[in-house]
Amino acid sequence: MALTFQEIEVFLTVADQGSFSKAARLLNLSQPSVSQIIQTLESRLQSELFIRHRRGVQLSDAGETLLPMAQELLTTARRLEENMSVLHGTVMGRVLVGCSTSSGKYLLPRLIASFRQQFPAVRVDVLVRGRQSVIEKLLAGQVAFGVSSKKIDHHDLEYLPFFEDEIVLIVPARHPWAKFGCVYTDDLLDIPLILREDDAGTTESVYRGLLEHDITPDMLNVVMQLGNAEAILLAVEEEIGAAFVSRLIAQRGIALGRVKEISITGMTLQRSLHIARNLHFPMTRSQAELWKFFQLHLAELVRVYSSSSGAALDTAS
């Protein structure tokens, strides 16, 4: 009974996504193909690996048993494939990076594009998840690297500074505050606010900053909470309220005149983003090259993308 590489990859993707259709999109397969592969695998193992329900699927007890072994098999298979490619002078493979921050989602594609100029045979995928999920996947070896504003003290994790993210207050372009461009912290008590969920890194940074001015979350007029910064930006453009977002998210709307940045007297908000790897798991050649690339070019990334120019990274040297 020999499992195929494709069966293992499909099983792990369905398990991660909790959906056959989402897994099919990620794998560039049709949904019937994904279903057939899982059915074949279940038949071969004589076990039902997933519990099907209306909203998707979840692992059965047999699936939970298979999961860590399948992860180990896939990692070994990819390392073998990459090591053999090195013999022919080519660095190739797939690297999965977890990301929990909106600003990270903006920065990573540009950084990865520069990396792939040097290593075009390496595929880098970015998995967007919540902060806790990214940390859990990093500790389990399900992602090679993780970008997050949450830094935990763990003996297996090595961190690199990634970006100092500035959080700014924005209002609709026609809001009365737009004429002045500056307010006091007490003014924030009355304005309708749109925030991320309470456990989001941006919101936690805002709450900490306001607490230094004796303002607690229950004192704010929160009219809406949304799950991503892009949706918040659109809500501000539609004049639902004001919002705190990363400057990286806001700068395009500001440049187009759709929203206005408002400074707060005596208050600046920043959060530190980090990228981490798990020392417990040996890196493949492609992972090692990407980590080295991060080490060499993250400082330059901060310089380039903290400006509004968005110029390309010079990684030729």
C-alpha positions, 0 to 999 in steps of 0.5 A: 500500500503506497501513498502517492505524493499527490494524495498526501498533498491533497489530504493536507491541503483539505485538512488545512482549508477545511473545504474541498473547493478551497483546496481545489483552488489552491492546488489548481485542481477541479473539486471533483478531482480533489474529492476523487483523490480523497475517496481513493485515499480513504479506500486504500486506508480503509478509513474515513479521513474527513467528517463531511458537513454543510459548511465544509469538512473536518478531520475524523479520528483517523484523519487526526492520526494520519495528519502528523505522519502525512506532514512528515512524509511531505516534508521529507519528499520535498527535501529529497526533491530539492536536494536532488535538484541541487545536484544539477545546480538548481535551487527549487522547491516550495516555501510556505510563509504564514502571515497574520498582519495586513501590512505583512500581506502588502510587504511580502509579495514585493519582497518575494518578487525580488527573491524570485529574481534570483531563484525563479524555480522556488515557489513561495506561497503566503498563507494568511491566518490569525496571529495564534494560528500562524504561531501554531502552524510555525511550531508544528512545522506546517509553515517554514516562516511566520510573520506576526506582531505577536512574539512569544518566548519559545526555545525553538523560535528564532526571530528577525525584525521585519517592519516597524508598522505605523498605525494612523487614524483616518477619516472620510475625506469630507469629514469635518476633521479633514479640514484641521488634520489634528485632534486631541485624544479626548476627541476620540470619545465621540467619533464613530470608530471602525475597528478590527476584532479585539484580538487583532494586533492593530486593535491591541496596539490602539488600546494600549496607546489609548490606555496611556491617555486614560481611555479604555475600550468601553469609552469608545464609540465603536460602530463596527468591527471588521475582519480585515484592514481593506474592508475597514478602509472601504468602510471609512471611504463610505463615511461609516466612521473613522478608523485606525489602520496601518499606514501601508494600508491607508497610503493609497486612499490618502493619495487618491483623496478618498480618506484623510490622515488625522494626527493625534496630539501627544500620541503616536502608534507603532507596532513591531512586526517579526518574522520567525522560523522554527529551529526544530525543523531543518531547513530545505535549501530553498527555505535556507536561501529565503531566510538568508535573503530576509537576513540580508534585505529586511533592513532595506525593505524597511527603508524602501517601503516605509516611504510611499514610493514603493520602489523595487528592492535592489538585491543585485549586490 
